[in-house]
């Protein structure tokens, strides 16, 4: 069965104080993060750390950025290309405070 050339996905996740995988580019596809948005729905400011992970190498996109109460933070200033098996991981400064939303274009590898 042939792979679909392009697939658009929306990924959402409530973050915790443990590092969590938000999205992983699947086998046979390159994932392009078109947009990333983090919302603080709690009663206090908290922080966000978001990273790109490729095998054993983790690179912070943003580390410990403050997300004000009832506000949002945009951790990416542009698009980010993830090769097959690359991941976006994130961690909140406090539990039940942050939700992340990613808009992703998956395109089939030739």
N, C-alpha and C positions, 0 to 999 in steps of 0.2 A: 504494500500500500504506500502510495506516494505521500510525502509530508506536505501539509498546506504551506504555501509560500510565505504568507503573513498571517499572524494571529495577534489580535489585540486583547489585552487582559487588564483587569483592575484587581489589585491585590490589597487587602486591608488586614490589619492585625492590631490587637491591643497589646501594647508593650508592657514588659515587666522589668524588674531589676536584674534579671538574668539575660544574657546575650541570646537573642532569638534570630533564627533565619527567617527573613521576610519573604525573600524570593530567590530561587535558583534557576539559572538558565538551563532548560532541559536538553537532553541529548539530541543532537541534530539541529539545534537552533542557537542563534545568537539573540540575546535579550537586550533590548534597548530601553533603558529607563527614560521615558519621555517627561515624566513629572513625578515629584515626590512632595508629600505634604504631611506634616505632623501637627496634630491638634491636641491642645491641653484642655481637657474637660473637667479638671479637678478644681479644688478650692485654693490651691497654692501653686506658685511657680515650680517648675521642675526642669530637669535637664535631659537632653537627648544626645546619645552617641550613635552614629551610624557609620558603618564601614563596608568596604568592598573586600571580599575574601576569594582568593584563588589558591587552591590547595592549602599549603601551610602558611601562606603570606596574607596577612590582614593589614589593610591600609585604611586609616580613618578618613572618612569624608568630612565629618564634623565630630568633634570630641567635647562633650560637656556643654553644649550650647544651651542657653536658657530659653525655655518656652514659657511665656507669661500666661497667667490664668485667663481662661476663656479666649485664648488667642491661638495663633498658628505659627509654624516655622517652616520655611522652605529650605531643606538641606542641600539641594542641588541647584546650581546656577547654570543650567544647560542639560544636555543629554549625557547619559553614561552607558557605554557599551559593555555588556557582559558576555564573555565567551562561554561556550558550553561548560557547565558545572561551576561557573563563577556564581557567587552569592552576594546578596545584600543582607547584612546583619545589623540589628539595632538593639539598643538597651535604654530603658528609661531610668531616671534618677529615683523614681518612686513607683510603686505598683498602683494600678488602676488610675493612672493620670493621663497617659498619652495613647493616641491612636495614630497609626501611620497608614497612608494611602499611597500606592504606587500605580502609575499608568505605564504599562509595558507593551512594547511591540516586539513580538518574537518573529524572527525571520529565518527561514530555512537555510542551513549552510549548504553551499554548492558542492 
